[in-house]
């Protein structure tokens, strides 16, 4: 049963590490959650929410997603663009199809999602968009060029949306997670930027590279996403990039 004044959020990439933690955090705060992922979520999805299994890299799918969202709610208070894919290989070995697939998932889907969400935000009298970018938007490494480019583009899009949507009382910010223990991070540890004979050893070596000496947890990013979405906590923030990386980008690479 929908409670009076209950807020609704739509979260993409909801079945992954950060997405799943974000779904549960918003639900625990009393929000109704519309969640989207190309993979199943599982049995622990909030009972009063709506899960849509779909691939957001396909434009027609986003039309269908928002058609279902409009049938579920007449207004939206927050949109968390979290879905992403990563191609970890040298630039010269990256195909046009791989490049386009990264851009379709990580950047084009955000443009389309924001565009389709706009009327629902207007109906709510405003709201907040949180784009999940990455520290790779501001400091990157070898063999991840497509991903870094998509996340950098997401920062520029965030600023543009913040300017255009401000008259409608819609804020737009980006969050830039660093090394967070997710399936995507673990899969990317095979690209050779961290030494170690196995995943656990590579995670330990990666943790030593951060200022506070550990890898982040998905729940920590979920809390930061909620901060940017919550009008009572971040009402004067828009067009900004919030780095949550354990201090990794604070240290000189030559140190």
Secondary structure, 3 states (H helix, E strand, C coil): CCCCCCCEEEEECCCCHHHHHHHHHHHHCCCEEEEEECCCCCCCCCCCCEEEECCCCCHHHHHHHHHHHHHHCCCCCEEEECCCCCCCCCHHHCCHHHHHHHHHHHHHHHHHHHHHHHHHHHHHCCEEEEEECCHHHCCCCCCCHHHHHHHHHHHHHHHHHHHHHHHHCEEEEEEEECCECCHHHHHHHHHCCCCCCCHHHHHHHHHHCCCCCCCECHHHHHHHHHHHHCHHHHCCCCCCEEEECCCHHHCCCCC
